[in-house]
């Protein structure tokens, strides 16, 4: 019995001490001594923080779209304008004053900027459009450069790679130009060359407006023949002419000979092998120096 009494007394003391501790630390509702702790009518505790620690004022949570604004981390405050699909607001374009300047203050809605390319100068006159007709196979070239694929795009070529205008002018044929002459199958009008194999022959006049200054025959030899063989054949054929004498001087090119025709004593006839080609010249003897210069220019170029 005494043990039970002692236990009861000790338990009572412990309970009193615990209650005192709880009351001292404001853990019991209704006994708070701190103004920051309050109890509502339902008995629940509410925590009242000081003004300096109010998280509602010190921490602001901004959610994109929650209040219609967007915080730009670069420092700009961009306003998001909600789209209204039910009503289309009219847009008033900027007006222009008398000097042509655009008044950008008169806007009643729409975007904050307008494309300047949409504006036109009311004082400028619009030129009338021209209607052009072009061939279905020919395109308009806006660069001014002739297109070689267009119709009639080919330009006449003066001379060729074996005889050119600048060569005859440098040789001394002042005012001269080149003009093709049909070949009748004869050299110097007396030597038959129609049977030459694998050889293309052209005949070109060096002339002025008033007269023919000289004539040039060019023998272009194919792979089935050689310039040396053509040269020898021409020398043989020339020697068979009536009263004709040959004078092989080898003065020009790799080999050369003159054909002297007593019937045409004022005209010189010369055959020259230059590189892989054979040239033949007929000309009045007064133009011998010019022809000599021309042969030298051709030899330098062909090597």
Backbone as CSV, one residue per row, in Angstrom:
resi,resn,N_x,N_y,N_z,CA_x,CA_y,CA_z,C_x,C_y,C_z
1,UNK,0.830,-1.198,0.000,0.000,0.000,0.000,0.862,1.245,0.000
2,UNK,1.921,1.186,0.731,2.804,2.335,0.779,3.501,2.527,-0.566
3,UNK,3.810,1.400,-1.250,4.456,1.521,-2.561,3.553,2.174,-3.556
4,UNK,2.261,1.873,-3.547,1.304,2.486,-4.463,1.187,3.967,-4.198
5,UNK,1.202,4.356,-2.987,1.082,5.767,-2.619,2.299,6.529,-3.102
6,UNK,3.454,5.936,-2.914,4.685,6.599,-3.359,4.690,6.747,-4.877
7,UNK,4.244,5.717,-5.584,4.188,5.762,-7.057,3.231,6.839,-7.533
8,UNK,2.088,6.981,-6.829,1.092,7.992,-7.214,1.656,9.380,-7.035
9,UNK,2.369,9.584,-5.984,2.932,10.908,-5.700,3.976,11.263,-6.771
10,UNK,4.830,10.271,-7.071,5.872,10.540,-8.086,5.239,10.835,-9.433
11,UNK,4.198,10.095,-9.829,3.514,10.321,-11.113,2.888,11.691,-11.172
12,UNK,2.314,12.096,-10.003,1.669,13.419,-9.960,2.700,14.512,-10.176
13,UNK,3.852,14.348,-9.522,4.912,15.343,-9.655,5.388,15.439,-11.110
14,UNK,5.551,14.253,-11.780,6.000,14.236,-13.167,5.009,14.942,-14.081
15,UNK,3.707,14.689,-13.841,2.671,15.315,-14.678,2.674,16.807,-14.494
16,UNK,2.845,17.267,-13.236,2.852,18.710,-12.963,4.060,19.362,-13.648
17,UNK,5.203,18.687,-13.586,6.411,19.253,-14.206,6.253,19.343,-15.730
18,UNK,5.693,18.273,-16.314,5.493,18.279,-17.771,4.539,19.371,-18.187
19,UNK,3.452,19.540,-17.433,2.486,20.605,-17.754,3.131,21.965,-17.627
20,UNK,3.972,22.121,-16.639,4.631,23.404,-16.455,5.569,23.704,-17.631
21,UNK,6.282,22.662,-18.084,7.171,22.846,-19.230,6.398,23.213,-20.494
22,UNK,5.300,22.527,-20.720,4.478,22.821,-21.893,3.928,24.227,-21.847
23,UNK,3.473,24.653,-20.688,2.938,26.011,-20.540,4.047,27.044,-20.757
24,UNK,5.245,26.707,-20.287,6.352,27.655,-20.431,6.772,27.800,-21.900
25,UNK,6.658,26.752,-22.693,7.055,26.793,-24.099,5.890,27.038,-25.050
26,UNK,4.726,27.434,-24.580,3.559,27.826,-25.379,3.069,26.698,-26.265
27,UNK,3.158,25.463,-25.828,2.657,24.355,-26.605,1.190,24.064,-26.328
28,UNK,0.617,24.717,-25.344,-0.786,24.467,-24.996,-1.622,25.603,-25.539
29,UNK,-2.665,25.312,-26.327,-3.527,26.371,-26.891,-4.127,27.226,-25.797
30,UNK,-4.225,28.583,-26.128,-4.849,29.516,-25.194,-3.901,30.055,-24.171
31,UNK,-2.716,29.529,-24.061,-1.765,29.999,-23.062,-0.530,30.619,-23.706
32,UNK,-0.627,31.080,-24.949,0.513,31.651,-25.667,0.807,33.036,-25.160
33,UNK,2.103,33.275,-24.947,2.547,34.609,-24.537,3.193,35.375,-25.659
34,UNK,3.392,34.701,-26.832,4.030,35.344,-27.997,2.958,35.866,-28.916
35,UNK,3.086,37.073,-29.367,2.066,37.685,-30.215,2.022,37.060,-31.586
36,UNK,3.058,36.285,-31.956,3.097,35.669,-33.277,2.328,34.373,-33.330
37,UNK,1.825,33.854,-32.164,1.061,32.617,-32.130,-0.328,32.943,-31.626
38,UNK,-1.358,32.553,-32.373,-2.747,32.850,-31.991,-3.579,31.603,-32.182
39,UNK,-4.712,31.573,-31.496,-5.629,30.429,-31.555,-6.969,30.931,-32.019
40,UNK,-7.516,30.267,-33.062,-8.820,30.702,-33.537,-9.905,30.099,-32.681
41,UNK,-11.182,30.362,-33.030,-12.329,29.913,-32.239,-12.474,28.413,-32.243
42,UNK,-11.956,27.754,-33.319,-12.101,26.308,-33.378,-11.029,25.594,-32.586
43,UNK,-10.084,26.342,-32.026,-9.043,25.723,-31.227,-7.782,25.429,-31.990
44,UNK,-7.734,25.712,-33.313,-6.537,25.458,-34.106,-5.553,26.608,-33.945
45,UNK,-4.256,26.270,-33.939,-3.212,27.282,-33.816,-2.914,27.907,-35.172
46,UNK,-2.677,29.194,-35.169,-2.253,29.926,-36.355,-0.938,30.610,-36.073
47,UNK,-0.088,30.592,-37.040,1.222,31.202,-36.894,1.213,32.564,-37.578
48,UNK,1.522,33.592,-36.820,1.594,34.964,-37.350,3.038,35.402,-37.310
49,UNK,3.659,35.574,-38.507,5.058,35.971,-38.603,5.201,37.479,-38.557
50,UNK,6.351,37.944,-38.187,6.590,39.407,-38.227,6.565,39.905,-39.665
51,UNK,6.410,41.216,-39.809,6.316,41.822,-41.150,7.568,41.598,-41.972
52,UNK,8.741,41.622,-41.337,10.002,41.448,-42.054,10.182,40.048,-42.597
53,UNK,9.413,39.065,-41.989,9.526,37.681,-42.435,8.318,37.216,-43.225
54,UNK,7.488,38.155,-43.708,6.286,37.777,-44.449,6.689,37.287,-45.836
55,UNK,6.503,35.991,-46.067,6.921,35.404,-47.354,6.078,35.879,-48.506
56,UNK,4.879,36.363,-48.233,4.021,36.860,-49.322,4.574,38.135,-49.924
57,UNK,5.299,38.921,-49.063,5.844,40.187,-49.557,7.287,40.061,-50.016
58,UNK,8.030,39.117,-49.442,9.448,38.991,-49.793,9.684,38.042,-50.947
59,UNK,8.798,37.070,-51.180,8.962,36.096,-52.253,7.768,36.202,-53.180
60,UNK,8.034,36.543,-54.479,6.957,36.669,-55.464,7.112,35.548,-56.467
61,UNK,6.084,34.756,-56.597,6.090,33.653,-57.551,5.353,34.094,-58.794
62,UNK,6.082,34.117,-59.956,5.499,34.571,-61.215,5.381,33.384,-62.139
63,UNK,4.172,33.030,-62.494,3.893,31.923,-63.394,3.445,32.500,-64.719
64,UNK,4.104,32.083,-65.814,3.785,32.597,-67.146,2.330,32.330,-67.488
65,UNK,1.617,33.402,-67.746,0.218,33.246,-68.115,-0.732,33.354,-66.946
66,UNK,-0.224,33.360,-65.714,-1.126,33.413,-64.579,-1.754,34.780,-64.410
67,UNK,-0.981,35.861,-64.703,-1.547,37.202,-64.570,-1.475,37.975,-65.874
68,UNK,-1.218,37.261,-66.974,-1.201,37.934,-68.270,0.097,38.613,-68.591
69,UNK,1.136,38.408,-67.774,2.432,39.043,-68.038,3.504,37.993,-68.044
70,UNK,4.620,38.366,-68.705,5.767,37.466,-68.779,7.001,38.245,-68.392
71,UNK,7.735,37.707,-67.413,8.935,38.378,-66.938,10.104,37.966,-67.798
72,UNK,10.717,38.937,-68.485,11.869,38.689,-69.347,13.131,38.728,-68.511
73,UNK,13.886,37.623,-68.514,15.094,37.540,-67.700,16.156,38.517,-68.161
74,UNK,16.061,39.080,-69.388,17.038,40.037,-69.864,16.746,41.444,-69.377
75,UNK,15.639,41.617,-68.679,15.352,42.923,-68.100,14.194,43.621,-68.746
76,UNK,13.647,43.092,-69.848,12.519,43.742,-70.518,11.240,43.088,-70.072
77,UNK,10.204,43.871,-69.942,8.899,43.367,-69.537,8.022,43.312,-70.768
78,UNK,7.878,42.120,-71.340,7.089,41.960,-72.565,5.650,41.670,-72.189
79,UNK,4.759,42.445,-72.713,3.346,42.260,-72.439,2.756,41.297,-73.442
80,UNK,2.135,40.246,-72.948,1.501,39.260,-73.806,0.061,39.675,-74.023
81,UNK,-0.264,39.991,-75.269,-1.614,40.431,-75.595,-2.436,39.211,-75.948
82,UNK,-3.471,38.902,-75.185,-4.300,37.722,-75.493,-5.040,37.915,-76.805
83,UNK,-5.066,36.845,-77.590,-5.736,36.901,-78.889,-7.236,36.822,-78.704
84,UNK,-7.952,37.709,-79.410,-9.414,37.719,-79.356,-9.926,37.322,-80.726
85,UNK,-10.387,36.085,-80.830,-10.838,35.569,-82.124,-12.264,35.954,-82.450
86,UNK,-12.949,36.524,-81.515,-14.363,36.847,-81.771,-14.530,38.186,-82.448
87,UNK,-13.609,39.121,-82.172,-13.741,40.474,-82.720,-12.435,40.838,-83.401
88,UNK,-12.508,41.304,-84.621,-11.331,41.754,-85.354,-11.271,43.271,-85.291
89,UNK,-10.273,43.758,-84.577,-10.150,45.201,-84.401,-9.609,45.825,-85.665
90,UNK,-10.170,46.933,-86.107,-9.652,47.590,-87.319,-8.275,48.179,-87.065
91,UNK,-7.452,48.128,-88.100,-6.094,48.676,-88.019,-6.039,49.945,-88.857
92,UNK,-5.632,51.004,-88.212,-5.488,52.288,-88.904,-4.037,52.458,-89.296
93,UNK,-3.772,52.491,-90.587,-2.414,52.632,-91.072,-1.897,54.035,-90.801
94,UNK,-0.597,54.151,-90.573,-0.022,55.495,-90.375,-0.267,56.364,-91.586
95,UNK,-0.528,57.606,-91.315,-0.783,58.572,-92.394,0.501,59.298,-92.740
96,UNK,0.482,59.987,-93.864,1.624,60.773,-94.320,1.250,62.236,-94.352
97,UNK,2.204,63.068,-93.901,1.946,64.505,-93.949,2.331,65.060,-95.309
98,UNK,2.371,66.372,-95.418,2.643,67.008,-96.720,4.058,66.775,-97.195
99,UNK,4.987,66.527,-96.264,6.375,66.295,-96.663,6.647,64.863,-97.012
100,UNK,5.657,63.996,-96.865,5.875,62.583,-97.187,6.275,61.749,-95.996
101,UNK,6.435,62.382,-94.792,6.843,61.622,-93.609,5.669,60.808,-93.082
102,UNK,5.954,59.698,-92.499,4.924,58.795,-91.985,4.651,59.126,-90.528
103,UNK,3.382,59.339,-90.182,2.975,59.595,-88.804,2.696,58.264,-88.135
104,UNK,3.602,57.872,-87.248,3.481,56.557,-86.596,2.711,56.634,-85.292
105,UNK,2.193,57.828,-84.916,1.477,57.957,-83.640,0.020,57.586,-83.770
106,UNK,-0.510,57.607,-84.977,-1.935,57.338,-85.164,-2.147,55.871,-85.404
107,UNK,-2.318,55.114,-84.306,-2.600,53.693,-84.377,-3.716,53.376,-83.399
108,UNK,-4.655,52.581,-83.850,-5.790,52.240,-82.991,-5.840,50.765,-82.679
109,UNK,-4.780,50.041,-82.941,-4.810,48.614,-82.639,-3.843,47.875,-83.526
110,UNK,-3.858,46.571,-83.401,-2.990,45.766,-84.235,-1.597,45.676,-83.648
111,UNK,-0.659,45.197,-84.413,0.706,45.012,-83.920,1.417,46.328,-83.709
112,UNK,2.536,46.262,-82.981,3.297,47.459,-82.674,4.152,47.931,-83.835
113,UNK,4.222,47.138,-84.906,5.024,47.546,-86.050,4.285,47.179,-87.325
114,UNK,4.597,47.894,-88.391,3.996,47.645,-89.694,5.113,47.544,-90.718
115,UNK,4.902,46.722,-91.721,5.911,46.517,-92.763,6.012,47.766,-93.623
116,UNK,7.175,48.429,-93.638,7.291,49.660,-94.460,7.155,49.400,-95.939
117,UNK,7.321,48.143,-96.367,7.201,47.842,-97.797,5.754,47.923,-98.288
118,UNK,4.798,47.956,-97.312,3.390,48.022,-97.689,2.942,49.431,-98.021
119,UNK,3.799,50.417,-97.787,3.432,51.798,-98.040,3.919,52.238,-99.411
120,UNK,3.222,53.091,-100.046,3.600,53.642,-101.346,3.508,55.152,-101.293
121,UNK,4.342,55.763,-102.098,4.365,57.215,-102.148,3.230,57.700,-103.036
122,UNK,2.227,58.419,-102.466,1.085,58.867,-103.283,1.481,59.879,-104.345
123,UNK,2.633,60.548,-104.142,3.046,61.572,-105.117,3.777,60.979,-106.294
124,UNK,4.216,59.672,-106.167,4.967,59.047,-107.264,4.010,58.536,-108.316
125,UNK,4.417,58.661,-109.551,3.589,58.188,-110.663,4.013,56.791,-111.045
126,UNK,3.079,55.921,-111.290,3.366,54.539,-111.659,3.532,54.439,-113.162
127,UNK,4.715,54.012,-113.628,4.906,53.912,-115.089,4.049,52.819,-115.689
128,UNK,3.626,53.062,-116.895,2.777,52.086,-117.569,3.578,50.845,-117.911
129,UNK,2.967,49.684,-117.719,3.636,48.421,-118.007,3.736,48.218,-119.511
130,UNK,4.910,47.735,-119.927,5.146,47.481,-121.340,4.894,46.024,-121.641
131,UNK,4.213,45.783,-122.708,3.920,44.421,-123.131,4.914,44.008,-124.199
132,UNK,5.677,42.967,-123.894,6.695,42.497,-124.835,6.342,41.113,-125.319
133,UNK,6.682,40.854,-126.541,6.455,39.545,-127.148,7.786,38.886,-127.389
134,UNK,7.955,37.672,-126.889,9.221,36.987,-127.067,8.984,35.601,-127.621
135,UNK,9.994,35.132,-128.327,9.917,33.825,-128.954,9.810,32.742,-127.904
136,UNK,9.017,31.693,-128.151,8.895,30.632,-127.153,10.199,29.904,-126.895
137,UNK,11.158,30.013,-127.810,12.433,29.322,-127.618,13.537,30.260,-127.173
138,UNK,13.195,31.538,-126.932,14.200,32.513,-126.548,13.795,33.169,-125.248
139,UNK,14.690,33.222,-124.275,14.413,33.811,-122.984,14.974,35.218,-122.936
140,UNK,14.387,36.031,-122.031,14.843,37.398,-121.871,16.094,37.415,-121.023
141,UNK,17.119,38.054,-121.487,18.375,38.148,-120.767,18.445,39.517,-120.122
142,UNK,18.336,39.558,-118.777,18.300,40.830,-118.070,19.677,41.361,-117.758
143,UNK,20.708,40.576,-117.917,22.049,41.031,-117.576,22.723,41.771,-118.724
144,UNK,22.138,41.761,-119.901,22.730,42.436,-121.041,23.793,41.623,-121.739
145,UNK,24.053,40.408,-121.244,25.052,39.543,-121.861,24.360,38.586,-122.808
146,UNK,24.904,38.443,-123.996,24.285,37.592,-125.009,24.387,36.138,-124.607
147,UNK,23.256,35.456,-124.599,23.197,34.040,-124.228,23.405,33.204,-125.478
148,UNK,24.421,32.328,-125.455,24.734,31.547,-126.647,23.675,30.506,-126.952
149,UNK,22.722,30.264,-126.034,21.650,29.320,-126.308,20.442,29.987,-126.972
150,UNK,20.445,31.321,-127.024,19.347,32.024,-127.669,19.427,31.862,-129.178
151,UNK,18.312,32.156,-129.848,18.292,32.115,-131.303,19.178,33.232,-131.859
152,UNK,19.831,32.929,-132.948,20.709,33.892,-133.613,21.786,34.414,-132.676
153,UNK,22.244,33.547,-131.760,23.265,33.971,-130.803,24.671,33.895,-131.387
154,UNK,24.828,33.158,-132.474,26.171,32.988,-133.044,26.657,34.298,-133.644
155,UNK,27.894,34.630,-133.350,28.506,35.843,-133.886,29.522,35.460,-134.942
156,UNK,29.633,36.253,-135.990,30.587,35.903,-137.050,32.013,35.928,-136.532
157,UNK,32.784,34.935,-136.929,34.179,34.837,-136.526,35.044,35.349,-137.670
158,UNK,35.886,36.306,-137.345,36.761,36.886,-138.355,37.986,35.999,-138.498
159,UNK,38.188,35.425,-139.697,39.325,34.554,-139.922,39.155,33.241,-139.182
160,UNK,40.273,32.579,-138.890,40.258,31.330,-138.141,41.541,31.234,-137.336
161,UNK,41.748,30.086,-136.711,42.917,29.954,-135.844,44.209,29.917,-136.643
162,UNK,44.132,29.686,-137.957,45.338,29.583,-138.790,45.639,30.865,-139.546
163,UNK,44.663,31.772,-139.622,44.863,33.049,-140.306,43.846,34.042,-139.765
164,UNK,44.347,35.159,-139.213,43.450,36.106,-138.543,43.711,37.529,-139.024
165,UNK,42.727,38.382,-138.776,42.831,39.773,-139.197,44.024,40.482,-138.583
166,UNK,44.277,40.246,-137.275,45.384,40.951,-136.635,46.727,40.554,-137.234
167,UNK,46.810,39.330,-137.770,48.059,38.903,-138.399,48.325,39.663,-139.699
168,UNK,47.311,39.802,-140.529,47.530,40.477,-141.814,47.767,41.975,-141.614
169,UNK,47.154,42.554,-140.613,47.383,43.972,-140.351,48.771,44.198,-139.787
170,UNK,49.210,43.272,-138.908,50.575,43.392,-138.380,51.621,43.169,-139.463
171,UNK,51.259,42.375,-140.459,52.203,42.104,-141.551,52.364,43.284,-142.488
172,UNK,51.447,44.233,-142.474,51.579,45.415,-143.329,50.461,45.612,-144.312
173,UNK,49.434,44.737,-144.282,48.279,44.933,-145.171,47.321,45.928,-144.507
174,UNK,47.686,47.207,-144.587,46.900,48.253,-143.940,45.522,48.356,-144.584
175,UNK,44.487,48.336,-143.741,43.115,48.403,-144.251,42.631,47.102,-144.846
176,UNK,43.424,46.039,-144.764,43.011,44.762,-145.340,42.128,43.960,-144.396
177,UNK,41.380,43.047,-144.968,40.532,42.152,-144.179,40.439,40.818,-144.913
178,UNK,39.928,39.813,-144.211,39.852,38.465,-144.757,38.462,38.175,-145.292
179,UNK,38.428,37.438,-146.380,37.153,37.050,-146.963,37.317,35.667,-147.597
180,UNK,36.438,34.730,-147.212,36.511,33.374,-147.760,36.113,33.352,-149.231
181,UNK,36.774,32.498,-149.972,36.463,32.313,-151.387,36.229,30.826,-151.634
182,UNK,35.197,30.475,-152.378,34.946,29.054,-152.659,36.122,28.430,-153.407
183,UNK,36.418,27.187,-153.029,37.527,26.468,-153.670,36.981,25.626,-154.823
184,UNK,37.615,25.733,-155.974,37.156,24.999,-157.161,37.929,23.712,-157.401
185,UNK,38.701,23.257,-156.396,39.456,22.020,-156.550,40.801,22.187,-157.209
186,UNK,41.273,23.464,-157.354,42.554,23.702,-158.005,43.388,24.685,-157.183
187,UNK,44.678,24.508,-157.206,45.611,25.426,-156.552,46.174,26.368,-157.601
188,UNK,46.110,27.652,-157.317,46.582,28.694,-158.226,45.841,28.633,-159.575
189,UNK,44.691,28.009,-159.598,43.814,27.862,-160.762,44.394,26.948,-161.857
190,UNK,45.537,26.316,-161.564,46.158,25.456,-162.595,46.507,24.060,-162.083
191,UNK,46.656,23.867,-160.765,47.102,22.595,-160.205,45.909,21.878,-159.577
192,UNK,45.639,20.659,-160.035,44.515,19.890,-159.526,44.870,19.312,-158.152
193,UNK,44.065,19.649,-157.144,44.286,19.148,-155.782,43.065,18.398,-155.259
194,UNK,42.163,18.053,-156.170,40.929,17.389,-155.732,41.163,15.960,-155.257
195,UNK,42.317,15.377,-155.616,42.579,13.994,-155.243,43.422,13.847,-153.976
196,UNK,43.678,14.948,-153.268,44.436,14.843,-152.027,43.604,14.106,-150.977
197,UNK,44.193,13.111,-150.360,43.458,12.307,-149.388,43.635,12.875,-147.970
198,UNK,42.560,12.768,-147.205,42.538,13.168,-145.788,43.140,14.553,-145.581
199,UNK,42.720,15.482,-146.435,43.237,16.852,-146.356,42.093,17.827,-146.608
200,UNK,41.960,18.794,-145.728,40.941,19.836,-145.880,41.627,21.114,-146.346
201,UNK,41.106,21.699,-147.402,41.729,22.876,-147.994,40.746,24.043,-147.941
202,UNK,41.219,25.194,-147.500,40.417,26.418,-147.514,41.149,27.483,-148.320
203,UNK,40.377,28.399,-148.896,40.930,29.488,-149.701,40.395,30.804,-149.170
204,UNK,41.311,31.720,-148.817,40.922,32.978,-148.192,41.598,34.135,-148.923
205,UNK,40.830,35.182,-149.171,41.371,36.375,-149.827,41.775,37.406,-148.773
206,UNK,42.927,37.994,-148.943,43.312,39.197,-148.195,43.016,40.367,-149.125
207,UNK,42.093,41.207,-148.742,41.637,42.220,-149.680,41.306,43.523,-148.974
208,UNK,41.143,44.539,-149.770,40.637,45.824,-149.311,39.289,46.041,-149.996
209,UNK,38.735,47.220,-149.848,37.455,47.487,-150.485,37.586,47.576,-152.011
210,UNK,38.788,47.871,-152.483,38.962,48.123,-153.915,39.621,46.981,-154.679
211,UNK,40.428,46.135,-153.985,41.175,45.115,-154.720,41.517,43.935,-153.829
212,UNK,41.889,42.832,-154.481,42.390,41.657,-153.774,43.898,41.792,-153.680
213,UNK,44.417,41.715,-152.442,45.836,41.936,-152.200,46.636,40.638,-152.267
214,UNK,46.040,39.550,-151.792,46.725,38.250,-151.808,45.688,37.164,-151.560
215,UNK,46.081,35.914,-151.906,45.226,34.767,-151.636,46.034,33.726,-150.876
216,UNK,45.371,33.093,-149.860,46.050,32.129,-148.999,45.272,30.814,-149.043
217,UNK,45.976,29.723,-149.384,45.418,28.374,-149.331,46.000,27.681,-148.083
218,UNK,45.146,27.098,-147.277,45.603,26.406,-146.062,45.215,24.940,-146.182
219,UNK,46.212,24.044,-146.078,45.999,22.604,-146.171,46.086,22.013,-144.748
220,UNK,44.930,21.602,-144.211,44.885,20.973,-142.881,44.866,19.460,-143.079
221,UNK,45.918,18.815,-142.620,46.152,17.400,-142.901,45.612,16.546,-141.756
222,UNK,44.895,15.445,-142.102,44.377,14.513,-141.113,45.401,13.476,-140.715
223,UNK,44.941,12.499,-139.896,45.863,11.477,-139.382,46.259,10.482,-140.471
224,UNK,45.492,10.430,-141.572,45.814,9.505,-142.650,46.807,10.047,-143.642
225,UNK,47.328,11.235,-143.362,48.285,11.860,-144.277,49.282,12.653,-143.443
226,UNK,50.197,13.346,-144.084,51.179,14.158,-143.365,51.440,15.417,-144.153
227,UNK,51.867,16.468,-143.431,52.165,17.732,-144.095,53.321,17.576,-145.077
228,UNK,54.279,16.745,-144.740,55.412,16.539,-145.639,54.965,15.892,-146.946
229,UNK,54.072,14.893,-146.880,53.561,14.235,-148.082,52.761,15.205,-148.939
230,UNK,51.946,16.037,-148.311,51.162,17.022,-149.063,52.109,18.011,-149.754
231,UNK,53.118,18.463,-149.040,54.087,19.403,-149.637,54.761,18.779,-150.858
232,UNK,55.201,17.540,-150.769,55.870,16.868,-151.891,54.914,16.666,-153.074
233,UNK,53.658,16.348,-152.766,52.673,16.150,-153.832,52.432,17.446,-154.589
234,UNK,52.313,18.551,-153.854,52.105,19.847,-154.501,53.316,20.241,-155.348
235,UNK,54.505,19.974,-154.862,55.717,20.293,-155.633,55.762,19.481,-156.926
236,UNK,55.347,18.212,-156.843,55.333,17.360,-158.035,54.301,17.844,-159.044
237,UNK,53.122,18.159,-158.574,52.066,18.612,-159.480,52.423,19.952,-160.122
238,UNK,53.038,20.847,-159.325,53.397,22.161,-159.866,54.460,22.049,-160.949
239,UNK,55.363,21.107,-160.803,56.445,20.949,-161.786,55.954,20.416,-163.121
240,UNK,54.758,19.881,-163.163,54.217,19.300,-164.400,53.504,20.326,-165.268
241,UNK,53.439,21.560,-164.816,52.782,22.595,-165.604,53.607,22.987,-166.820
242,UNK,52.931,23.494,-167.878,53.589,23.875,-169.124,54.445,25.118,-168.896
243,UNK,55.715,25.014,-169.259,56.668,26.122,-169.136,56.835,26.635,-167.690
244,UNK,56.445,25.839,-166.726,56.540,26.240,-165.304,57.876,25.764,-164.745
245,UNK,58.507,26.621,-163.977,59.765,26.284,-163.333,59.623,26.433,-161.818
246,UNK,60.232,25.530,-161.088,60.186,25.584,-159.626,61.513,26.091,-159.086
247,UNK,61.435,26.801,-158.009,62.617,27.308,-157.324,62.451,27.017,-155.825
248,UNK,63.007,25.860,-155.390,62.870,25.471,-153.983,63.985,26.137,-153.169
249,UNK,63.652,27.233,-152.534,64.628,28.011,-151.764,64.668,27.597,-150.297
250,UNK,63.569,27.013,-149.790,63.450,26.662,-148.356,63.714,27.884,-147.468
251,UNK,63.336,29.051,-147.993,63.546,30.309,-147.266,62.557,30.484,-146.129
252,UNK,61.388,29.882,-146.262,60.328,30.090,-145.279,59.915,28.763,-144.653
253,UNK,59.502,28.811,-143.380,58.996,27.626,-142.702,60.004,26.499,-142.661
254,UNK,59.477,25.266,-142.654,60.343,24.078,-142.667,60.827,23.766,-144.071
255,UNK,60.033,24.137,-145.076,60.401,23.929,-146.489,59.524,24.838,-147.329
256,UNK,60.038,25.306,-148.467,59.252,26.202,-149.318,59.817,26.204,-150.732
257,UNK,58.919,26.477,-151.691,59.359,26.627,-153.088,58.472,27.649,-153.796
258,UNK,59.042,28.304,-154.795,58.306,29.231,-155.651,57.992,28.527,-156.975
259,UNK,56.832,28.833,-157.497,56.459,28.372,-158.833,56.451,29.590,-159.754
260,UNK,57.291,29.543,-160.781,57.371,30.664,-161.719,56.582,30.330,-162.983
261,UNK,55.527,31.113,-163.245,54.671,30.917,-164.411,54.919,32.088,-165.367
262,UNK,55.503,31.829,-166.541,55.788,32.928,-167.471,54.542,33.625,-167.971
263,UNK,53.418,32.961,-167.965,52.174,33.598,-168.419,51.716,34.650,-167.410
264,UNK,52.012,34.438,-166.150,51.609,35.389,-165.084,52.881,35.843,-164.361
265,UNK,53.666,36.555,-165.082,54.991,36.938,-164.580,54.951,37.950,-163.434
266,UNK,53.874,38.692,-163.313,53.783,39.693,-162.251,53.245,39.109,-160.939
267,UNK,52.894,37.831,-160.954,52.318,37.183,-159.775,53.280,36.148,-159.226
268,UNK,53.415,36.134,-157.899,54.265,35.152,-157.225,53.386,34.026,-156.672
269,UNK,53.930,32.788,-156.782,53.226,31.606,-156.266,54.193,30.880,-155.314
270,UNK,53.794,30.788,-154.057,54.685,30.272,-153.021,53.978,29.195,-152.205
271,UNK,54.679,28.070,-151.968,54.163,26.981,-151.130,55.118,26.803,-149.965
272,UNK,54.568,26.783,-148.705,55.387,26.724,-147.497,54.828,25.661,-146.553
273,UNK,55.724,24.841,-145.997,55.309,23.888,-144.942,55.688,24.490,-143.593
274,UNK,54.675,24.707,-142.771,54.866,25.298,-141.442,54.263,24.346,-140.415
275,UNK,55.121,23.774,-139.602,54.668,22.825,-138.586,53.884,21.704,-139.245
276,UNK,52.640,21.447,-138.803,51.839,20.371,-139.386,50.890,20.833,-140.448
277,UNK,51.099,22.030,-141.003,50.221,22.590,-142.023,51.031,22.953,-143.260
278,UNK,50.307,23.135,-144.378,50.922,23.618,-145.612,50.159,24.858,-146.050
279,UNK,50.886,25.968,-146.254,50.310,27.225,-146.719,50.788,27.480,-148.147
280,UNK,49.869,28.006,-148.957,50.227,28.441,-150.317,49.744,29.871,-150.495
281,UNK,50.596,30.715,-151.074,50.295,32.130,-151.250,50.419,32.505,-152.723
282,UNK,49.459,33.251,-153.202,49.570,33.880,-154.524,49.316,35.367,-154.319
283,UNK,50.168,36.214,-154.930,50.066,37.648,-154.649,50.863,38.410,-155.710
284,UNK,50.503,39.655,-155.961,51.333,40.492,-156.821,52.705,40.675,-156.171
285,UNK,53.753,40.648,-156.986,55.103,40.691,-156.441,55.389,41.962,-155.644
286,UNK,54.590,42.997,-155.835,54.776,44.240,-155.074,54.464,44.039,-153.585
287,UNK,53.715,42.958,-153.233,53.354,42.702,-151.830,54.228,41.599,-151.211
288,UNK,55.415,41.398,-151.810,56.269,40.312,-151.310,56.698,40.534,-149.848
289,UNK,57.024,41.773,-149.483,57.477,42.044,-148.115,56.361,41.798,-147.097
290,UNK,55.125,42.148,-147.446,54.002,41.899,-146.538,53.764,40.398,-146.358
291,UNK,53.845,39.642,-147.462,53.654,38.187,-147.366,54.793,37.568,-146.562
292,UNK,55.987,38.056,-146.739,57.120,37.547,-145.968,56.898,37.769,-144.472
293,UNK,56.427,38.965,-144.121,56.117,39.247,-142.708,55.007,38.339,-142.182
294,UNK,53.984,38.111,-142.994,52.866,37.264,-142.581,53.331,35.835,-142.319
295,UNK,54.182,35.304,-143.188,54.699,33.946,-142.999,55.506,33.856,-141.706
296,UNK,56.264,34.906,-141.411,57.065,34.894,-140.175,56.159,34.910,-138.945
297,UNK,55.061,35.691,-138.984,54.117,35.741,-137.859,53.442,34.384,-137.650
298,UNK,53.065,33.738,-138.741,52.431,32.419,-138.645,53.412,31.386,-138.097
299,UNK,54.655,31.455,-138.542,55.675,30.509,-138.075,55.954,30.690,-136.580
300,UNK,56.002,31.923,-136.122,56.215,32.161,-134.700,55.075,31.614,-133.860
301,UNK,53.865,31.730,-134.377,52.701,31.273,-133.598,52.583,29.753,-133.589
302,UNK,52.800,29.124,-134.737,52.665,27.662,-134.808,53.887,26.943,-134.270
303,UNK,55.040,27.601,-134.258,56.240,26.993,-133.711,56.959,26.073,-134.669
